[in-house]
Structures are given as structure tokens and as C-alpha cells.
């Protein structure tokens, strides 16, 4: 629902397409963080410790994997960027859209 609403706003030109594609993720992250803070208060100390220990490697591996995907995509299309003399901002926005799956 958020994506469809965002696409309608993006088609009218109020906000850039990259912002619109990431907006539902940001809203979900904020809502999930709020729910997480409520849940963590009701957990016992063992559960909190286990989650805290496993969340660090999960976040680290997700960031590294995402970075590798962007890195691979950048160098796969590097010749195209150089031929078209694309600006850094254009390449960055393109990679964000590719990473999002748009």
C-alpha cells in the first residue's frame, strides 16, 4: 500500500523516484523499531542477551553482502558510466534503485 501510494506521488513529480522507492522501507523500519523497543522490555535477560549477540553478525553480514552486490553492479556497468560520462549523483541514484530492486 505504501509503495502504490508512493508511486502515485512519484508519477506526479513531487518527490524523486529513488526517495519514493525507499520511503516504505524507512517507514517500516521506524515502525519495526518502535515495536522492537516495546518487545525488548518484556523479555527476560537470557533472551535479550541472545538477541543482542546474534543481531550484530546479522547486521554486519547484511551490510557486507549488500555492499558487495553494489560493488559488483558498479564495476559491471563501469564501461557504460564512462561512455555516457554519467555524474556521480546519477550513478549513486542508479545503484540505490538497483539495490532496492526497482
Buried (B, 14 or more C-beta within 10 A) or exposed (E): EEBEEBBEBBEEEEEEBBBBBBBBEEEEEEEEEEEEEEEEEEEEEEEEEEBEEEEEEEEEEEEEEEEEEBEEBBEEBEEEBEEEEBEEEEBBBBBBBBBEEE
